[in-house]
Amino acid sequence: MARHLGRPNDLSSPELDLIFSALSNPTRRGIVARLSEGDSTVTELAKPFAMSLPAVSKHLHALEGAGIVSMAKEGRTYHCHLEPVPLARAAQWIGFYKRLWGRQLDSLTEFLKESREASG
């Protein structure tokens, strides 16, 4: 008997859209990876990328708009901080579907095993 897994209902579709859209870009994922090691300034974050400071700033604003990054201005310097809650929510959403597909594949495996045993 298949058990019903409740869908993650604490996430609104617009929130997920912002999170996954922000993470869809490799530069933004690189920024998130860097910030997972600790806070950084915009200038420090821009160093490994072959793009202008304004271009990196646009990526940061997309991450900030999704709630993944927060930025604080100190003098003329912007400090960036990774906010873990949106990433945890995205992981929760992905985890739900991972469990769902895992159960689907387990059911298929059991079906195939029973079919082989029945045929001989």
C-alpha positions in Angstrom: 0.0 0.0 0.0 1.4 3.3 -1.1 1.7 6.0 1.6 0.7 9.5 0.6 3.5 12.0 1.2 2.2 15.5 2.0 3.4 18.0 -0.5 5.5 20.8 1.0 2.9 23.4 1.6 4.9 26.0 3.5 6.5 27.2 0.2 4.7 29.5 -2.1 5.4 29.1 -5.8 6.7 32.7 -6.2 9.2 32.1 -3.4 10.5 28.9 -5.1 10.6 30.7 -8.4 12.8 33.4 -7.0 15.1 30.9 -5.3 15.6 28.6 -8.2 15.8 31.4 -10.7 18.6 33.0 -8.7 20.4 29.7 -8.4 20.0 28.9 -12.1 23.0 31.0 -13.0 26.6 29.5 -12.6 28.0 32.8 -11.5 25.4 33.1 -8.7 26.1 29.6 -7.6 29.8 30.4 -7.5 29.0 33.5 -5.3 26.8 31.3 -3.0 29.7 28.7 -2.8 32.1 31.5 -1.9 29.8 33.0 0.7 29.3 29.5 2.3 32.9 29.9 3.5 32.1 33.2 5.2 31.1 36.8 4.6 32.8 38.8 1.9 32.8 42.2 0.3 31.5 42.7 -3.3 35.0 43.5 -4.4 36.4 40.2 -3.0 33.5 38.3 -4.5 34.1 39.8 -7.9 37.8 38.8 -8.1 37.5 35.3 -9.5 35.0 36.3 -12.2 35.9 37.8 -15.5 33.3 40.5 -15.4 32.9 44.0 -14.2 32.0 45.0 -10.7 28.5 46.3 -11.8 27.9 42.9 -13.5 28.7 41.0 -10.2 26.5 43.5 -8.4 23.6 42.6 -10.6 24.1 38.9 -9.7 24.2 39.8 -6.0 21.0 41.8 -6.3 19.3 38.8 -7.9 20.5 36.6 -4.9 19.4 39.3 -2.5 16.0 39.5 -4.1 15.5 35.8 -3.5 16.6 36.3 0.1 19.7 34.1 -0.4 22.2 36.9 0.3 21.9 40.0 2.5 24.1 43.0 2.0 25.1 45.7 4.5 26.8 49.0 3.6 29.7 50.1 5.8 31.1 53.4 4.4 31.6 52.8 0.7 31.9 49.0 1.1 29.2 46.5 0.8 29.5 43.3 2.9 27.6 40.2 1.8 26.2 37.4 4.0 24.7 34.1 3.0 21.2 33.6 4.3 20.7 29.8 4.8 16.9 29.7 5.2 16.0 30.0 1.5 18.5 27.3 0.6 17.1 25.1 3.3 13.6 25.6 1.9 14.8 24.7 -1.6 16.5 21.6 -0.2 13.2 20.7 1.6 11.3 21.0 -1.7 13.9 18.9 -3.5 13.9 16.4 -0.7 10.2 15.8 -0.9 10.5 14.9 -4.6 13.6 12.8 -4.0 11.7 10.7 -1.4 8.7 10.5 -3.8 10.8 9.2 -6.7 12.8 6.9 -4.4 9.5 5.3 -3.4 8.4 5.1 -7.0 11.6 3.4 -7.9 11.4 1.0 -5.0 7.9 0.0 -6.1 9.1 -0.5 -9.7 12.0 -2.7 -8.4 9.5 -4.8 -6.4 7.2 -5.2 -9.3 10.0 -6.3 -11.6 11.3 -8.8 -9.0 7.8 -10.3 -8.6 7.3 -10.4 -12.4 10.6 -12.4 -12.8 9.6 -14.8 -10.0 6.2 -15.3 -11.5 7.6 -16.0 -15.0 9.9 -18.5 -13.8 
